[in-house]
């Protein structure tokens, strides 16, 4: 592509590794790019009228006109000069859905079409959006930088030919993720991978957002939060019971770990520990039960057992449908949660 009149781009020049070195707009504005030998972007210079904005990329440090602007991390960024941390809340594709400050206050929310176009966006405070990639909106460019290539989410196509097109010969050289962005992600513009492995890290961070901010963030009708039972004591008609644990609820699943101690009778004490995980229609309780002789001065362990109890709710389907074409097997989600919560 050497021009795009829909964006008033009159000319695009490329370097020897097929990356744009200069983009010229019909109004005279320009964007110049500098790269390392590996194709990694090192600098952009946006000239808009008489205003020049120079952005330097030094690893995870971003400078604007010579001053440190951002320090990026996997879970958010530090802004300068105020030195405040801003948290990212991502979905399974790595899309930045929410930006929140250290107190849990929402600063930005984003909703995306499957190929990355935004259809609901609050006030934008930072430029990393779909798949966690940088969106350049200066002069109406609206392209995502993936590293090896630039991506236009409006049409769901890359702006450059796939360097591995011989591997994906059955697809157009400009197609994104085999035309299946709900299932796949492309980390760097060179090839796509399954999106679900990215879910573990994004959900783990969702938990910490709720805990640190003591908040219950709601995104597209989904509540993300964390509750802690630090050691409640329940005294009723029965024996003394001590309980403590942590419970988590995110999207379609929930999980809880627990430790319970109670007096079975005058001679025996019981300690139960384990965790429960559940999705709609299926709940599993992984429990370790230990019994102790409490008649002497010291508690003596007299027995131990490990059990897994599965409860199926009648009338609930074993899978749910998301949209028109995506079906998620709840048993697989359950197995994923068990590994996450162990």
ABEGO torsion letter per residue (X at the ends): XABBAAAGBABBBBBAAGBBABBBBAAGBBBBBBBBAAGBBABBBBBBEABBBBBBBBEABBBBGGBBABBBBAAEBBBOAAGBBBBBBBBAAGBBABBBBAAGBBABBBBBBAAGBBABBBBBABABBBGGBBBBABGGAGBBBAGABBBBAAAGBBABBBAAAAABAABBAABBGGGBAAABBBAAGAEBBBAAAAAAAAAAAAAAAAAAAGBBBBBGGBBBBBBBBAGBBBBBABBBBBBBEBBBBBEABBBBBBBBBBBABAABBBBBBEBBBBBBGBBBBBBBBBBBBAABABBBBABBBBBBBBBBBBGBBABBBBEAABBBBAAAAAAAAAAAAX
